[in-house]
Amino acid sequence: MDEHFKKRYGVYDGIDTGTFKHIPEISCYNNNYYIGLKREGSVTNDLIFAHSNDDNLTEYYIVNGNSVTYIGYEFTNEGVLNLSDVEFT
């Protein structure tokens, strides 16, 4: 993981994903949206998209306009986000 990515999204490393506020109005089954953190220098909170599979894995993305940035994954039974710039395979 490069330093720019870590500096920009490092606040999410190891965070308890239960701190995100779920947005049920636009979420469904394994595709959920959350209000994330307000990172330094930002005037708004991040919009987070989380895609889960049925095998205990959730992958997290930050939505920014028309683009998304992968920020990491969570094993559902652990409840913390593992920061990564490479999608979990």
PyMOL Python script that loads the backbone (N, CA, C, O; Angstrom):
from pymol import cmd

cmd.read_pdbstr("""\
ATOM      1  N   MET A   1       0.860  -1.162   0.000  1.00  0.00           N
ATOM      2  CA  MET A   1       0.000   0.000   0.000  1.00  0.00           C
ATOM      3  C   MET A   1       0.913   1.233   0.000  1.00  0.00           C
ATOM      4  O   MET A   1       1.863   1.324   0.777  1.00  0.00           O
ATOM      5  N   ASP A   2       0.598   2.171  -0.890  1.00  0.00           N
ATOM      6  CA  ASP A   2       1.454   3.351  -0.962  1.00  0.00           C
ATOM      7  C   ASP A   2       1.099   4.368   0.126  1.00  0.00           C
ATOM      8  O   ASP A   2       0.014   4.330   0.706  1.00  0.00           O
ATOM      9  N   GLU A   3       2.027   5.261   0.380  1.00  0.00           N
ATOM     10  CA  GLU A   3       1.870   6.235   1.468  1.00  0.00           C
ATOM     11  C   GLU A   3       0.718   7.208   1.227  1.00  0.00           C
ATOM     12  O   GLU A   3       0.040   7.611   2.173  1.00  0.00           O
ATOM     13  N   HIS A   4       0.492   7.587  -0.029  1.00  0.00           N
ATOM     14  CA  HIS A   4      -0.607   8.509  -0.344  1.00  0.00           C
ATOM     15  C   HIS A   4      -1.949   7.885   0.049  1.00  0.00           C
ATOM     16  O   HIS A   4      -2.788   8.546   0.661  1.00  0.00           O
ATOM     17  N   PHE A   5      -2.149   6.617  -0.302  1.00  0.00           N
ATOM     18  CA  PHE A   5      -3.385   5.910   0.044  1.00  0.00           C
ATOM     19  C   PHE A   5      -3.529   5.828   1.559  1.00  0.00           C
ATOM     20  O   PHE A   5      -4.600   6.093   2.106  1.00  0.00           O
ATOM     21  N   LYS A   6      -2.451   5.462   2.224  1.00  0.00           N
ATOM     22  CA  LYS A   6      -2.480   5.317   3.684  1.00  0.00           C
ATOM     23  C   LYS A   6      -2.779   6.651   4.371  1.00  0.00           C
ATOM     24  O   LYS A   6      -3.525   6.696   5.349  1.00  0.00           O
ATOM     25  N   LYS A   7      -2.197   7.731   3.855  1.00  0.00           N
ATOM     26  CA  LYS A   7      -2.438   9.052   4.441  1.00  0.00           C
ATOM     27  C   LYS A   7      -3.886   9.477   4.222  1.00  0.00           C
ATOM     28  O   LYS A   7      -4.507  10.060   5.111  1.00  0.00           O
ATOM     29  N   ARG A   8      -4.415   9.190   3.053  1.00  0.00           N
ATOM     30  CA  ARG A   8      -5.773   9.624   2.704  1.00  0.00           C
ATOM     31  C   ARG A   8      -6.857   8.823   3.421  1.00  0.00           C
ATOM     32  O   ARG A   8      -7.850   9.391   3.875  1.00  0.00           O
ATOM     33  N   TYR A   9      -6.669   7.499   3.527  1.00  0.00           N
ATOM     34  CA  TYR A   9      -7.718   6.630   4.074  1.00  0.00           C
ATOM     35  C   TYR A   9      -7.324   5.907   5.359  1.00  0.00           C
ATOM     36  O   TYR A   9      -8.096   5.090   5.860  1.00  0.00           O
ATOM     37  N   GLY A  10      -6.156   6.185   5.896  1.00  0.00           N
ATOM     38  CA  GLY A  10      -5.650   5.479   7.075  1.00  0.00           C
ATOM     39  C   GLY A  10      -6.548   5.546   8.296  1.00  0.00           C
ATOM     40  O   GLY A  10      -6.494   4.664   9.153  1.00  0.00           O
ATOM     41  N   VAL A  11      -7.372   6.578   8.390  1.00  0.00           N
ATOM     42  CA  VAL A  11      -8.289   6.727   9.520  1.00  0.00           C
ATOM     43  C   VAL A  11      -9.260   5.541   9.607  1.00  0.00           C
ATOM     44  O   VAL A  11      -9.823   5.274  10.668  1.00  0.00           O
ATOM     45  N   TYR A  12      -9.453   4.840   8.497  1.00  0.00           N
ATOM     46  CA  TYR A  12     -10.369   3.701   8.484  1.00  0.00           C
ATOM     47  C   TYR A  12      -9.708   2.384   8.910  1.00  0.00           C
ATOM     48  O   TYR A  12     -10.409   1.404   9.164  1.00  0.00           O
ATOM     49  N   ASP A  13      -8.391   2.343   8.992  1.00  0.00           N
ATOM     50  CA  ASP A  13      -7.702   1.099   9.327  1.00  0.00           C
ATOM     51  C   ASP A  13      -8.046   0.652  10.742  1.00  0.00           C
ATOM     52  O   ASP A  13      -7.788   1.375  11.705  1.00  0.00           O
ATOM     53  N   GLY A  14      -8.622  -0.529  10.866  1.00  0.00           N
ATOM     54  CA  GLY A  14      -8.947  -1.105  12.169  1.00  0.00           C
ATOM     55  C   GLY A  14     -10.194  -0.545  12.827  1.00  0.00           C
ATOM     56  O   GLY A  14     -10.489  -0.881  13.974  1.00  0.00           O
ATOM     57  N   ILE A  15     -10.936   0.306  12.119  1.00  0.00           N
ATOM     58  CA  ILE A  15     -12.130   0.909  12.713  1.00  0.00           C
ATOM     59  C   ILE A  15     -13.233  -0.133  12.897  1.00  0.00           C
ATOM     60  O   ILE A  15     -13.408  -1.019  12.060  1.00  0.00           O
ATOM     61  N   ASP A  16     -13.957  -0.021  13.977  1.00  0.00           N
ATOM     62  CA  ASP A  16     -15.128  -0.865  14.226  1.00  0.00           C
ATOM     63  C   ASP A  16     -16.201  -0.448  13.225  1.00  0.00           C
ATOM     64  O   ASP A  16     -16.675   0.688  13.264  1.00  0.00           O
ATOM     65  N   THR A  17     -16.583  -1.345  12.337  1.00  0.00           N
ATOM     66  CA  THR A  17     -17.541  -0.995  11.286  1.00  0.00           C
ATOM     67  C   THR A  17     -18.934  -0.720  11.838  1.00  0.00           C
ATOM     68  O   THR A  17     -19.786  -0.204  11.114  1.00  0.00           O
ATOM     69  N   GLY A  18     -19.179  -1.044  13.075  1.00  0.00           N
ATOM     70  CA  GLY A  18     -20.447  -0.722  13.718  1.00  0.00           C
ATOM     71  C   GLY A  18     -20.613   0.772  13.967  1.00  0.00           C
ATOM     72  O   GLY A  18     -21.710   1.227  14.291  1.00  0.00           O
ATOM     73  N   THR A  19     -19.536   1.536  13.819  1.00  0.00           N
ATOM     74  CA  THR A  19     -19.632   2.986  14.005  1.00  0.00           C
ATOM     75  C   THR A  19     -20.229   3.686  12.785  1.00  0.00           C
ATOM     76  O   THR A  19     -20.641   4.842  12.876  1.00  0.00           O
ATOM     77  N   PHE A  20     -20.279   2.991  11.639  1.00  0.00           N
ATOM     78  CA  PHE A  20     -20.877   3.583  10.443  1.00  0.00           C
ATOM     79  C   PHE A  20     -22.393   3.607  10.593  1.00  0.00           C
ATOM     80  O   PHE A  20     -22.980   2.669  11.134  1.00  0.00           O
ATOM     81  N   LYS A  21     -23.033   4.681  10.116  1.00  0.00           N
ATOM     82  CA  LYS A  21     -24.489   4.790  10.180  1.00  0.00           C
ATOM     83  C   LYS A  21     -25.089   4.216   8.903  1.00  0.00           C
ATOM     84  O   LYS A  21     -24.849   4.729   7.810  1.00  0.00           O
ATOM     85  N   HIS A  22     -25.869   3.150   9.046  1.00  0.00           N
ATOM     86  CA  HIS A  22     -26.505   2.464   7.922  1.00  0.00           C
ATOM     87  C   HIS A  22     -27.567   3.351   7.281  1.00  0.00           C
ATOM     88  O   HIS A  22     -28.293   4.063   7.975  1.00  0.00           O
ATOM     89  N   ILE A  23     -27.653   3.303   5.954  1.00  0.00           N
ATOM     90  CA  ILE A  23     -28.672   4.056   5.213  1.00  0.00           C
ATOM     91  C   ILE A  23     -29.623   3.036   4.576  1.00  0.00           C
ATOM     92  O   ILE A  23     -29.403   2.625   3.437  1.00  0.00           O
ATOM     93  N   PRO A  24     -30.673   2.623   5.289  1.00  0.00           N
ATOM     94  CA  PRO A  24     -31.550   1.552   4.797  1.00  0.00           C
ATOM     95  C   PRO A  24     -32.337   1.927   3.544  1.00  0.00           C
ATOM     96  O   PRO A  24     -32.715   1.047   2.770  1.00  0.00           O
ATOM     97  N   GLU A  25     -32.587   3.212   3.333  1.00  0.00           N
ATOM     98  CA  GLU A  25     -33.401   3.643   2.191  1.00  0.00           C
ATOM     99  C   GLU A  25     -32.766   3.302   0.844  1.00  0.00           C
ATOM    100  O   GLU A  25     -33.483   3.135  -0.143  1.00  0.00           O
ATOM    101  N   ILE A  26     -31.450   3.198   0.783  1.00  0.00           N
ATOM    102  CA  ILE A  26     -30.788   2.895  -0.490  1.00  0.00           C
ATOM    103  C   ILE A  26     -29.996   1.589  -0.439  1.00  0.00           C
ATOM    104  O   ILE A  26     -29.232   1.291  -1.356  1.00  0.00           O
ATOM    105  N   SER A  27     -30.174   0.816   0.619  1.00  0.00           N
ATOM    106  CA  SER A  27     -29.460  -0.441   0.792  1.00  0.00           C
ATOM    107  C   SER A  27     -30.381  -1.620   0.524  1.00  0.00           C
ATOM    108  O   SER A  27     -31.600  -1.519   0.665  1.00  0.00           O
ATOM    109  N   CYS A  28     -29.783  -2.736   0.138  1.00  0.00           N
ATOM    110  CA  CYS A  28     -30.553  -3.973  -0.014  1.00  0.00           C
ATOM    111  C   CYS A  28     -29.632  -5.180   0.108  1.00  0.00           C
ATOM    112  O   CYS A  28     -28.505  -5.171  -0.386  1.00  0.00           O
ATOM    113  N   TYR A  29     -30.123  -6.203   0.764  1.00  0.00           N
ATOM    114  CA  TYR A  29     -29.453  -7.489   0.971  1.00  0.00           C
ATOM    115  C   TYR A  29     -27.949  -7.345   1.183  1.00  0.00           C
ATOM    116  O   TYR A  29     -27.531  -6.861   2.235  1.00  0.00           O
ATOM    117  N   ASN A  30     -27.131  -7.745   0.228  1.00  0.00           N
ATOM    118  CA  ASN A  30     -25.678  -7.718   0.393  1.00  0.00           C
ATOM    119  C   ASN A  30     -25.025  -6.437  -0.117  1.00  0.00           C
ATOM    120  O   ASN A  30     -23.798  -6.362  -0.194  1.00  0.00           O
ATOM    121  N   ASN A  31     -25.809  -5.445  -0.461  1.00  0.00           N
ATOM    122  CA  ASN A  31     -25.293  -4.171  -0.966  1.00  0.00           C
ATOM    123  C   ASN A  31     -25.819  -3.059  -0.069  1.00  0.00           C
ATOM    124  O   ASN A  31     -26.993  -2.693  -0.137  1.00  0.00           O
ATOM    125  N   ASN A  32     -24.945  -2.531   0.765  1.00  0.00           N
ATOM    126  CA  ASN A  32     -25.362  -1.563   1.775  1.00  0.00           C
ATOM    127  C   ASN A  32     -24.566  -0.272   1.683  1.00  0.00           C
ATOM    128  O   ASN A  32     -23.401  -0.260   1.284  1.00  0.00           O
ATOM    129  N   TYR A  33     -25.229   0.815   2.063  1.00  0.00           N
ATOM    130  CA  TYR A  33     -24.603   2.129   2.093  1.00  0.00           C
ATOM    131  C   TYR A  33     -24.566   2.628   3.529  1.00  0.00           C
ATOM    132  O   TYR A  33     -25.474   2.371   4.320  1.00  0.00           O
ATOM    133  N   TYR A  34     -23.489   3.351   3.849  1.00  0.00           N
ATOM    134  CA  TYR A  34     -23.286   3.868   5.195  1.00  0.00           C
ATOM    135  C   TYR A  34     -22.749   5.295   5.134  1.00  0.00           C
ATOM    136  O   TYR A  34     -22.119   5.695   4.155  1.00  0.00           O
ATOM    137  N   ILE A  35     -23.007   6.047   6.189  1.00  0.00           N
ATOM    138  CA  ILE A  35     -22.347   7.328   6.376  1.00  0.00           C
ATOM    139  C   ILE A  35     -21.057   7.030   7.124  1.00  0.00           C
ATOM    140  O   ILE A  35     -21.078   6.492   8.232  1.00  0.00           O
ATOM    141  N   GLY A  36     -19.950   7.380   6.515  1.00  0.00           N
ATOM    142  CA  GLY A  36     -18.648   7.119   7.113  1.00  0.00           C
ATOM    143  C   GLY A  36     -18.151   8.299   7.922  1.00  0.00           C
ATOM    144  O   GLY A  36     -18.933   9.094   8.443  1.00  0.00           O
ATOM    145  N   LEU A  37     -16.854   8.394   8.015  1.00  0.00           N
ATOM    146  CA  LEU A  37     -16.220   9.443   8.806  1.00  0.00           C
ATOM    147  C   LEU A  37     -16.089  10.743   8.017  1.00  0.00           C
ATOM    148  O   LEU A  37     -16.157  10.749   6.788  1.00  0.00           O
ATOM    149  N   LYS A  38     -15.905  11.822   8.730  1.00  0.00           N
ATOM    150  CA  LYS A  38     -15.541  13.095   8.112  1.00  0.00           C
ATOM    151  C   LYS A  38     -14.023  13.182   8.241  1.00  0.00           C
ATOM    152  O   LYS A  38     -13.492  13.472   9.313  1.00  0.00           O
ATOM    153  N   ARG A  39     -13.343  12.925   7.136  1.00  0.00           N
ATOM    154  CA  ARG A  39     -11.883  12.931   7.171  1.00  0.00           C
ATOM    155  C   ARG A  39     -11.340  14.353   7.217  1.00  0.00           C
ATOM    156  O   ARG A  39     -12.010  15.307   6.822  1.00  0.00           O
ATOM    157  N   GLU A  40     -10.114  14.470   7.709  1.00  0.00           N
ATOM    158  CA  GLU A  40      -9.455  15.777   7.836  1.00  0.00           C
ATOM    159  C   GLU A  40      -9.460  16.514   6.499  1.00  0.00           C
ATOM    160  O   GLU A  40      -9.116  15.945   5.463  1.00  0.00           O
ATOM    161  N   GLY A  41      -9.848  17.770   6.536  1.00  0.00           N
ATOM    162  CA  GLY A  41      -9.879  18.588   5.334  1.00  0.00           C
ATOM    163  C   GLY A  41     -11.155  18.472   4.531  1.00  0.00           C
ATOM    164  O   GLY A  41     -11.308  19.141   3.509  1.00  0.00           O
ATOM    165  N   SER A  42     -12.072  17.635   4.978  1.00  0.00           N
ATOM    166  CA  SER A  42     -13.334  17.447   4.267  1.00  0.00           C
ATOM    167  C   SER A  42     -14.459  18.171   5.001  1.00  0.00           C
ATOM    168  O   SER A  42     -14.446  18.289   6.226  1.00  0.00           O
ATOM    169  N   VAL A  43     -15.428  18.652   4.233  1.00  0.00           N
ATOM    170  CA  VAL A  43     -16.573  19.323   4.859  1.00  0.00           C
ATOM    171  C   VAL A  43     -17.767  18.385   5.016  1.00  0.00           C
ATOM    172  O   VAL A  43     -18.749  18.737   5.669  1.00  0.00           O
ATOM    173  N   THR A  44     -17.689  17.194   4.421  1.00  0.00           N
ATOM    174  CA  THR A  44     -18.783  16.225   4.517  1.00  0.00           C
ATOM    175  C   THR A  44     -18.247  14.864   4.944  1.00  0.00           C
ATOM    176  O   THR A  44     -17.052  14.587   4.837  1.00  0.00           O
ATOM    177  N   ASN A  45     -19.146  14.030   5.425  1.00  0.00           N
ATOM    178  CA  ASN A  45     -18.786  12.652   5.750  1.00  0.00           C
ATOM    179  C   ASN A  45     -18.680  11.839   4.466  1.00  0.00           C
ATOM    180  O   ASN A  45     -19.313  12.162   3.460  1.00  0.00           O
ATOM    181  N   ASP A  46     -17.872  10.780   4.510  1.00  0.00           N
ATOM    182  CA  ASP A  46     -17.758   9.872   3.373  1.00  0.00           C
ATOM    183  C   ASP A  46     -19.043   9.079   3.205  1.00  0.00           C
ATOM    184  O   ASP A  46     -19.710   8.743   4.184  1.00  0.00           O
ATOM    185  N   LEU A  47     -19.383   8.785   1.965  1.00  0.00           N
ATOM    186  CA  LEU A  47     -20.441   7.830   1.653  1.00  0.00           C
ATOM    187  C   LEU A  47     -19.739   6.518   1.371  1.00  0.00           C
ATOM    188  O   LEU A  47     -18.879   6.444   0.494  1.00  0.00           O
ATOM    189  N   ILE A  48     -20.103   5.484   2.111  1.00  0.00           N
ATOM    190  CA  ILE A  48     -19.445   4.186   1.982  1.00  0.00           C
ATOM    191  C   ILE A  48     -20.413   3.170   1.399  1.00  0.00           C
ATOM    192  O   ILE A  48     -21.563   3.069   1.826  1.00  0.00           O
ATOM    193  N   PHE A  49     -19.926   2.415   0.409  1.00  0.00           N
ATOM    194  CA  PHE A  49     -20.670   1.294  -0.156  1.00  0.00           C
ATOM    195  C   PHE A  49     -19.995   0.025   0.333  1.00  0.00           C
ATOM    196  O   PHE A  49     -18.773  -0.100   0.262  1.00  0.00           O
ATOM    197  N   ALA A  50     -20.784  -0.911   0.827  1.00  0.00           N
ATOM    198  CA  ALA A  50     -20.251  -2.180   1.315  1.00  0.00           C
ATOM    199  C   ALA A  50     -20.943  -3.327   0.596  1.00  0.00           C
ATOM    200  O   ALA A  50     -22.169  -3.440   0.612  1.00  0.00           O
ATOM    201  N   HIS A  51     -20.138  -4.175  -0.037  1.00  0.00           N
ATOM    202  CA  HIS A  51     -20.682  -5.351  -0.717  1.00  0.00           C
ATOM    203  C   HIS A  51     -20.273  -6.592   0.066  1.00  0.00           C
ATOM    204  O   HIS A  51     -19.086  -6.840   0.281  1.00  0.00           O
ATOM    205  N   SER A  52     -21.263  -7.364   0.488  1.00  0.00           N
ATOM    206  CA  SER A  52     -21.008  -8.577   1.264  1.00  0.00           C
ATOM    207  C   SER A  52     -21.288  -9.800   0.416  1.00  0.00           C
ATOM    208  O   SER A  52     -22.127  -9.780  -0.484  1.00  0.00           O
ATOM    209  N   ASN A  53     -20.566 -10.866   0.723  1.00  0.00           N
ATOM    210  CA  ASN A  53     -20.934 -12.150   0.140  1.00  0.00           C
ATOM    211  C   ASN A  53     -21.535 -12.995   1.259  1.00  0.00           C
ATOM    212  O   ASN A  53     -21.650 -12.534   2.395  1.00  0.00           O
ATOM    213  N   ASP A  54     -21.906 -14.190   0.951  1.00  0.00           N
ATOM    214  CA  ASP A  54     -22.517 -15.051   1.966  1.00  0.00           C
ATOM    215  C   ASP A  54     -21.477 -15.894   2.698  1.00  0.00           C
ATOM    216  O   ASP A  54     -21.825 -16.847   3.395  1.00  0.00           O
ATOM    217  N   ASP A  55     -20.197 -15.542   2.540  1.00  0.00           N
ATOM    218  CA  ASP A  55     -19.110 -16.293   3.159  1.00  0.00           C
ATOM    219  C   ASP A  55     -18.324 -15.475   4.173  1.00  0.00           C
ATOM    220  O   ASP A  55     -17.119 -15.672   4.328  1.00  0.00           O
ATOM    221  N   ASN A  56     -19.003 -14.549   4.874  1.00  0.00           N
ATOM    222  CA  ASN A  56     -18.377 -13.830   5.984  1.00  0.00           C
ATOM    223  C   ASN A  56     -17.400 -12.734   5.554  1.00  0.00           C
ATOM    224  O   ASN A  56     -16.538 -12.346   6.342  1.00  0.00           O
ATOM    225  N   LEU A  57     -17.515 -12.227   4.326  1.00  0.00           N
ATOM    226  CA  LEU A  57     -16.606 -11.187   3.847  1.00  0.00           C
ATOM    227  C   LEU A  57     -17.396  -9.989   3.339  1.00  0.00           C
ATOM    228  O   LEU A  57     -18.357 -10.146   2.586  1.00  0.00           O
ATOM    229  N   THR A  58     -16.991  -8.801   3.749  1.00  0.00           N
ATOM    230  CA  THR A  58     -17.576  -7.554   3.247  1.00  0.00           C
ATOM    231  C   THR A  58     -16.446  -6.684   2.732  1.00  0.00           C
ATOM    232  O   THR A  58     -15.430  -6.506   3.404  1.00  0.00           O
ATOM    233  N   GLU A  59     -16.630  -6.135   1.521  1.00  0.00           N
ATOM    234  CA  GLU A  59     -15.640  -5.238   0.934  1.00  0.00           C
ATOM    235  C   GLU A  59     -16.195  -3.821   0.947  1.00  0.00           C
ATOM    236  O   GLU A  59     -17.375  -3.609   0.669  1.00  0.00           O
ATOM    237  N   TYR A  60     -15.342  -2.849   1.271  1.00  0.00           N
ATOM    238  CA  TYR A  60     -15.765  -1.462   1.462  1.00  0.00           C
ATOM    239  C   TYR A  60     -15.163  -0.537   0.410  1.00  0.00           C
ATOM    240  O   TYR A  60     -14.001  -0.666   0.023  1.00  0.00           O
ATOM    241  N   TYR A  61     -15.997   0.400  -0.036  1.00  0.00           N
ATOM    242  CA  TYR A  61     -15.604   1.381  -1.043  1.00  0.00           C
ATOM    243  C   TYR A  61     -16.083   2.756  -0.596  1.00  0.00           C
ATOM    244  O   TYR A  61     -17.133   2.871   0.035  1.00  0.00           O
ATOM    245  N   ILE A  62     -15.328   3.791  -0.915  1.00  0.00           N
ATOM    246  CA  ILE A  62     -15.783   5.161  -0.700  1.00  0.00           C
ATOM    247  C   ILE A  62     -16.302   5.680  -2.029  1.00  0.00           C
ATOM    248  O   ILE A  62     -15.616   5.617  -3.049  1.00  0.00           O
ATOM    249  N   VAL A  63     -17.525   6.195  -2.002  1.00  0.00           N
ATOM    250  CA  VAL A  63     -18.163   6.744  -3.195  1.00  0.00           C
ATOM    251  C   VAL A  63     -17.860   8.239  -3.235  1.00  0.00           C
ATOM    252  O   VAL A  63     -18.092   8.965  -2.269  1.00  0.00           O
ATOM    253  N   ASN A  64     -17.336   8.679  -4.374  1.00  0.00           N
ATOM    254  CA  ASN A  64     -17.022  10.095  -4.554  1.00  0.00           C
ATOM    255  C   ASN A  64     -17.507  10.513  -5.938  1.00  0.00           C
ATOM    256  O   ASN A  64     -16.796  10.358  -6.930  1.00  0.00           O
ATOM    257  N   GLY A  65     -18.720  11.041  -5.991  1.00  0.00           N
ATOM    258  CA  GLY A  65     -19.300  11.406  -7.286  1.00  0.00           C
ATOM    259  C   GLY A  65     -19.551  10.165  -8.115  1.00  0.00           C
ATOM    260  O   GLY A  65     -20.263   9.257  -7.687  1.00  0.00           O
ATOM    261  N   ASN A  66     -18.963  10.125  -9.306  1.00  0.00           N
ATOM    262  CA  ASN A  66     -19.137   8.984 -10.204  1.00  0.00           C
ATOM    263  C   ASN A  66     -18.062   7.924 -10.040  1.00  0.00           C
ATOM    264  O   ASN A  66     -18.031   6.964 -10.809  1.00  0.00           O
ATOM    265  N   SER A  67     -17.191   8.068  -9.072  1.00  0.00           N
ATOM    266  CA  SER A  67     -16.120   7.090  -8.899  1.00  0.00           C
ATOM    267  C   SER A  67     -16.181   6.457  -7.508  1.00  0.00           C
ATOM    268  O   SER A  67     -16.744   7.015  -6.567  1.00  0.00           O
ATOM    269  N   VAL A  68     -15.590   5.288  -7.421  1.00  0.00           N
ATOM    270  CA  VAL A  68     -15.491   4.597  -6.133  1.00  0.00           C
ATOM    271  C   VAL A  68     -14.035   4.202  -5.904  1.00  0.00           C
ATOM    272  O   VAL A  68     -13.299   3.914  -6.849  1.00  0.00           O
ATOM    273  N   THR A  69     -13.636   4.194  -4.646  1.00  0.00           N
ATOM    274  CA  THR A  69     -12.285   3.791  -4.276  1.00  0.00           C
ATOM    275  C   THR A  69     -12.378   2.665  -3.265  1.00  0.00           C
ATOM    276  O   THR A  69     -12.997   2.812  -2.211  1.00  0.00           O
ATOM    277  N   TYR A  70     -11.758   1.540  -3.594  1.00  0.00           N
ATOM    278  CA  TYR A  70     -11.713   0.409  -2.674  1.00  0.00           C
ATOM    279  C   TYR A  70     -10.842   0.796  -1.487  1.00  0.00           C
ATOM    280  O   TYR A  70      -9.722   1.276  -1.664  1.00  0.00           O
ATOM    281  N   ILE A  71     -11.359   0.584  -0.263  1.00  0.00           N
ATOM    282  CA  ILE A  71     -10.561   0.940   0.923  1.00  0.00           C
ATOM    283  C   ILE A  71     -10.264  -0.247   1.838  1.00  0.00           C
ATOM    284  O   ILE A  71      -9.476  -0.114   2.774  1.00  0.00           O
ATOM    285  N   GLY A  72     -10.879  -1.404   1.586  1.00  0.00           N
ATOM    286  CA  GLY A  72     -10.544  -2.543   2.427  1.00  0.00           C
ATOM    287  C   GLY A  72     -11.672  -3.534   2.597  1.00  0.00           C
ATOM    288  O   GLY A  72     -12.699  -3.463   1.922  1.00  0.00           O
ATOM    289  N   TYR A  73     -11.456  -4.461   3.515  1.00  0.00           N
ATOM    290  CA  TYR A  73     -12.387  -5.564   3.715  1.00  0.00           C
ATOM    291  C   TYR A  73     -12.556  -5.847   5.200  1.00  0.00           C
ATOM    292  O   TYR A  73     -11.779  -5.403   6.044  1.00  0.00           O
ATOM    293  N   GLU A  74     -13.600  -6.600   5.472  1.00  0.00           N
ATOM    294  CA  GLU A  74     -13.902  -6.995   6.853  1.00  0.00           C
ATOM    295  C   GLU A  74     -14.372  -8.440   6.840  1.00  0.00           C
ATOM    296  O   GLU A  74     -15.178  -8.832   5.997  1.00  0.00           O
ATOM    297  N   PHE A  75     -13.866  -9.228   7.777  1.00  0.00           N
ATOM    298  CA  PHE A  75     -14.458 -10.526   8.042  1.00  0.00           C
ATOM    299  C   PHE A  75     -15.564 -10.255   9.046  1.00  0.00           C
ATOM    300  O   PHE A  75     -15.302  -9.756  10.141  1.00  0.00           O
ATOM    301  N   THR A  76     -16.787 -10.576   8.689  1.00  0.00           N
ATOM    302  CA  THR A  76     -17.961 -10.169   9.452  1.00  0.00           C
ATOM    303  C   THR A  76     -17.869 -10.537  10.928  1.00  0.00           C
ATOM    304  O   THR A  76     -18.322  -9.776  11.783  1.00  0.00           O
ATOM    305  N   ASN A  77     -17.296 -11.680  11.235  1.00  0.00           N
ATOM    306  CA  ASN A  77     -17.209 -12.101  12.634  1.00  0.00           C
ATOM    307  C   ASN A  77     -16.195 -11.275  13.432  1.00  0.00           C
ATOM    308  O   ASN A  77     -16.198 -11.334  14.662  1.00  0.00           O
ATOM    309  N   GLU A  78     -15.321 -10.501  12.756  1.00  0.00           N
ATOM    310  CA  GLU A  78     -14.335  -9.676  13.458  1.00  0.00           C
ATOM    311  C   GLU A  78     -14.816  -8.244  13.662  1.00  0.00           C
ATOM    312  O   GLU A  78     -14.485  -7.617  14.668  1.00  0.00           O
ATOM    313  N   GLY A  79     -15.598  -7.719  12.713  1.00  0.00           N
ATOM    314  CA  GLY A  79     -16.201  -6.399  12.872  1.00  0.00           C
ATOM    315  C   GLY A  79     -15.280  -5.203  12.728  1.00  0.00           C
ATOM    316  O   GLY A  79     -15.647  -4.097  13.125  1.00  0.00           O
ATOM    317  N   VAL A  80     -14.085  -5.398  12.166  1.00  0.00           N
ATOM    318  CA  VAL A  80     -13.176  -4.270  11.939  1.00  0.00           C
ATOM    319  C   VAL A  80     -12.734  -4.238  10.482  1.00  0.00           C
ATOM    320  O   VAL A  80     -12.595  -5.276   9.835  1.00  0.00           O
ATOM    321  N   LEU A  81     -12.517  -3.025   9.980  1.00  0.00           N
ATOM    322  CA  LEU A  81     -12.099  -2.857   8.598  1.00  0.00           C
ATOM    323  C   LEU A  81     -10.587  -3.000   8.492  1.00  0.00           C
ATOM    324  O   LEU A  81      -9.840  -2.370   9.240  1.00  0.00           O
ATOM    325  N   ASN A  82     -10.147  -3.830   7.559  1.00  0.00           N
ATOM    326  CA  ASN A  82      -8.729  -4.011   7.274  1.00  0.00           C
ATOM    327  C   ASN A  82      -8.398  -3.160   6.055  1.00  0.00           C
ATOM    328  O   ASN A  82      -8.815  -3.483   4.942  1.00  0.00           O
ATOM    329  N   LEU A  83      -7.657  -2.084   6.251  1.00  0.00           N
ATOM    330  CA  LEU A  83      -7.330  -1.154   5.180  1.00  0.00           C
ATOM    331  C   LEU A  83      -6.494  -1.854   4.117  1.00  0.00           C
ATOM    332  O   LEU A  83      -5.526  -2.545   4.434  1.00  0.00           O
ATOM    333  N   SER A  84      -6.871  -1.672   2.859  1.00  0.00           N
ATOM    334  CA  SER A  84      -6.129  -2.260   1.749  1.00  0.00           C
ATOM    335  C   SER A  84      -6.464  -1.513   0.473  1.00  0.00           C
ATOM    336  O   SER A  84      -7.605  -1.099   0.269  1.00  0.00           O
ATOM    337  N   ASP A  85      -5.468  -1.341  -0.387  1.00  0.00           N
ATOM    338  CA  ASP A  85      -5.731  -0.740  -1.685  1.00  0.00           C
ATOM    339  C   ASP A  85      -5.830  -1.795  -2.779  1.00  0.00           C
ATOM    340  O   ASP A  85      -5.955  -1.463  -3.958  1.00  0.00           O
ATOM    341  N   VAL A  86      -5.773  -3.063  -2.389  1.00  0.00           N
ATOM    342  CA  VAL A  86      -5.909  -4.182  -3.317  1.00  0.00           C
ATOM    343  C   VAL A  86      -7.128  -4.989  -2.903  1.00  0.00           C
ATOM    344  O   VAL A  86      -7.242  -5.405  -1.750  1.00  0.00           O
ATOM    345  N   GLU A  87      -8.040  -5.211  -3.845  1.00  0.00           N
ATOM    346  CA  GLU A  87      -9.265  -5.944  -3.512  1.00  0.00           C
ATOM    347  C   GLU A  87      -8.941  -7.353  -3.046  1.00  0.00           C
ATOM    348  O   GLU A  87      -8.047  -8.011  -3.578  1.00  0.00           O
ATOM    349  N   PHE A  88      -9.681  -7.803  -2.046  1.00  0.00           N
ATOM    350  CA  PHE A  88      -9.499  -9.130  -1.452  1.00  0.00           C
ATOM    351  C   PHE A  88      -9.950 -10.186  -2.453  1.00  0.00           C
ATOM    352  O   PHE A  88     -11.050 -10.101  -2.999  1.00  0.00           O
ATOM    353  N   THR A  89      -9.097 -11.183  -2.691  1.00  0.00           N
ATOM    354  CA  THR A  89      -9.481 -12.274  -3.608  1.00  0.00           C
ATOM    355  C   THR A  89      -9.310 -13.607  -2.953  1.00  0.00           C
ATOM    356  O   THR A  89      -9.582 -14.637  -3.570  1.00  0.00           O
TER     357      THR A  89
END
""", "prot")
cmd.dss("prot")
cmd.show_as("cartoon", "prot")
cmd.util.cbc("prot")
cmd.orient("prot")
